[in-house]
Amino acid sequence: MWRHGDVIIEKIKKLPEGLSKKKTHILVKGEITGHAHRFQDPRSVQLWEDNGALFFEVLEPSASLIHEEHNTIEFKKGTYLVKIQREYTPKEIVRIRD
């Protein structure tokens, strides 16, 4: 499992059925700073989504996830599930804003 700021990434065995391809290399865009968790080489990955769930597949031997405020993470060829960190407050559970 990897953490890249408010993004948590877990390696999975295979992608679920019925996912839709995303046409971007941006994993998550920051709401406050405008910075993005994105892959350095768009050709190295394919992003997928379904009902708010986000996945990516590394197509090359490796792919670099970059962000202006975090260290680069190298992912090996394979499939991954993306989770966004959430924060509990007495009123509600809110998504962490990067």
KEVEXNU-839250 format. One record per residue: x, y, z of N, C-alpha, C in turn; chain. Coordinates in pm, whole numbers, plus 50000, padded with zeros to 5 digits. Layout:
! KEVEXNU-839250
((X,Y,Z),(X,Y,Z),(X,Y,Z),"A")
...
END
This chain:
! KEVEXNU-839250
((50085,49883,50000),(50000,50000,50000),(50090,50124,50000),"A")
((50047,50225,49926),(50123,50349,49915),(50034,50467,49949),"A")
((50096,50572,50002),(50025,50697,50031),(50097,50809,49958),"A")
((50020,50889,49886),(50072,51002,49810),(49986,51122,49849),"A")
((50020,51184,49963),(49936,51291,50017),(49805,51232,50064),"A")
((49693,51282,50011),(49561,51233,50051),(49515,51114,49968),"A")
((49600,51064,49880),(49567,50951,49793),(49633,50825,49848),"A")
((49553,50720,49864),(49602,50590,49911),(49584,50491,49797),"A")
((49688,50414,49770),(49687,50323,49655),(49718,50182,49702),"A")
((49638,50088,49655),(49651,49948,49694),(49663,49862,49569),"A")
((49759,49772,49566),(49773,49679,49453),(49662,49574,49462),"A")
((49599,49545,49349),(49495,49443,49343),(49530,49340,49237),"A")
((49466,49223,49243),(49499,49115,49150),(49448,49142,49009),"A")
((49325,49195,48997),(49272,49225,48865),(49165,49332,48875),"A")
((49138,49395,48763),(49035,49499,48758),(48897,49436,48765),"A")
((48802,49501,48833),(48664,49452,48832),(48603,49466,48693),"A")
((48495,49396,48668),(48423,49404,48541),(48345,49534,48533),"A")
((48318,49580,48413),(48228,49692,48391),(48284,49831,48412),"A")
((48416,49845,48414),(48476,49977,48436),(48474,50060,48307),"A")
((48476,50191,48323),(48485,50283,48209),(48626,50342,48203),"A")
((48681,50350,48082),(48813,50410,48064),(48805,50559,48085),"A")
((48907,50614,48152),(48922,50758,48163),(49023,50802,48058),"A")
((49003,50920,48004),(49092,50970,47898),(49187,51075,47954),"A")
((49254,51041,48062),(49346,51134,48126),(49456,51055,48197),"A")
((49565,51122,48228),(49671,51062,48309),(49672,51125,48449),"A")
((49571,51210,48476),(49558,51274,48608),(49476,51183,48698),"A")
((49540,51138,48805),(49474,51050,48898),(49372,51127,48982),"A")
((49418,51234,49049),(49331,51318,49132),(49382,51461,49121),"A")
((49291,51554,49098),(49327,51695,49091),(49298,51761,49225),"A")
((49391,51842,49274),(49374,51912,49401),(49270,52022,49390),"A")
((49178,52029,49486),(49072,52129,49484),(49122,52267,49527),"A")
((49219,52271,49616),(49264,52398,49672),(49381,52455,49592),"A")
((49485,52376,49571),(49607,52425,49507),(49604,52415,49355),"A")
((49520,52328,49303),(49521,52303,49159),(49628,52205,49117),"A")
((49714,52164,49211),(49813,52061,49182),(49741,51929,49158),"A")
((49808,51839,49088),(49744,51712,49057),(49837,51595,49084),"A")
((49778,51486,49130),(49847,51358,49138),(49832,51301,48997),"A")
((49943,51293,48922),(49935,51254,48783),(50055,51167,48745),"A")
((50037,51094,48637),(50145,51009,48590),(50231,51087,48491),"A")
((50362,51076,48510),(50457,51153,48430),(50443,51121,48282),"A")
((50430,50995,48247),(50416,50954,48107),(50274,50900,48088),"A")
((50188,50976,48022),(50049,50933,48003),(50035,50798,47934),"A")
((50132,50758,47853),(50125,50630,47782),(50153,50510,47873),"A")
((50204,50534,47993),(50243,50424,48081),(50127,50366,48160),"A")
((50012,50435,48160),(49899,50390,48242),(49765,50404,48169),"A")
((49668,50329,48219),(49529,50347,48179),(49449,50362,48308),"A")
((49372,50469,48319),(49286,50492,48435),(49146,50442,48405),"A")
((49081,50391,48509),(48947,50333,48499),(48862,50386,48614),"A")
((48729,50391,48594),(48640,50431,48702),(48505,50361,48690),"A")
((48435,50356,48803),(48300,50303,48807),(48233,50347,48936),"A")
((48126,50422,48926),(48049,50467,49042),(48136,50528,49151),"A")
((48226,50614,49115),(48312,50681,49212),(48437,50605,49250),"A")
((48446,50477,49212),(48567,50399,49239),(48668,50428,49127),"A")
((48794,50438,49165),(48900,50472,49070),(49009,50365,49073),"A")
((49055,50327,48955),(49158,50225,48939),(49258,50272,48834),"A")
((49377,50213,48837),(49470,50233,48726),(49546,50106,48698),"A")
((49590,50095,48575),(49666,49981,48528),(49795,50033,48469),"A")
((49908,49984,48519),(50038,50023,48464),(50065,49931,48346),"A")
((50080,49991,48228),(50097,49917,48104),(50242,49891,48068),"A")
((50330,49977,48115),(50474,49967,48090),(50540,49895,48208),"A")
((50670,49868,48201),(50737,49805,48317),(50720,49885,48446),"A")
((50710,50020,48435),(50684,50101,48553),(50621,50234,48511),"A")
((50562,50303,48609),(50501,50434,48586),(50529,50521,48707),"A")
((50558,50649,48683),(50591,50744,48790),(50471,50832,48822),"A")
((50427,50827,48949),(50320,50915,48996),(50386,51038,49057),"A")
((50352,51157,49005),(50416,51280,49049),(50314,51379,49105),"A")
((50364,51473,49185),(50284,51581,49244),(50384,51685,49293),"A")
((50345,51811,49287),(50435,51919,49325),(50478,51915,49471),"A")
((50396,51858,49559),(50425,51861,49702),(50464,51727,49763),"A")
((50474,51622,49680),(50504,51488,49731),(50616,51424,49651),"A")
((50683,51330,49712),(50786,51255,49640),(50723,51169,49531),"A")
((50799,51146,49426),(50753,51060,49317),(50748,50915,49365),"A")
((50645,50843,49322),(50633,50700,49353),(50635,50624,49221),"A")
((50716,50520,49215),(50724,50433,49098),(50635,50310,49121),"A")
((50547,50283,49026),(50462,50165,49034),(50502,50067,48925),"A")
((50510,49940,48962),(50544,49834,48868),(50419,49797,48788),"A")
((50441,49730,48676),(50331,49684,48591),(50232,49606,48677),"A")
((50103,49639,48664),(50000,49572,48742),(49877,49659,48753),"A")
((49785,49619,48842),(49658,49689,48860),(49646,49739,49003),"A")
((49582,49856,49020),(49579,49924,49148),(49443,49989,49173),"A")
((49405,49994,49299),(49283,50061,49346),(49326,50191,49414),"A")
((49252,50298,49387),(49283,50429,49443),(49175,50467,49544),"A")
((49218,50512,49661),(49125,50558,49765),(49167,50700,49805),"A")
((49068,50784,49834),(49095,50919,49879),(49072,50923,50030),"A")
((49171,50973,50103),(49162,50980,50249),(49046,51069,50290),"A")
((48976,51027,50393),(48863,51104,50446),(48891,51140,50591),"A")
((48822,51242,50639),(48843,51291,50775),(48709,51295,50847),"A")
((48707,51248,50969),(48584,51250,51049),(48575,51381,51126),"A")
((48459,51442,51121),(48427,51554,51208),(48295,51519,51275),"A")
((48260,51581,51387),(48134,51547,51453),(48011,51567,51361),"A")
((48019,51656,51265),(47906,51679,51175),(47898,51578,51061),"A")
((48015,51543,51003),(48013,51459,50885),(48153,51404,50856),"A")
((48158,51310,50764),(48286,51259,50714),(48315,51339,50588),"A")
((48431,51400,50583),(48466,51485,50468),(48592,51434,50400),"A")
((48599,51459,50271),(48717,51422,50194),(48829,51521,50226),"A")
((48949,51469,50249),(49066,51553,50272),(49092,51633,50145),"A")
((49123,51761,50159),(49149,51846,50043),(49297,51876,50035),"A")
((49355,51847,49922),(49498,51862,49898),(49530,51998,49844),"A")
END
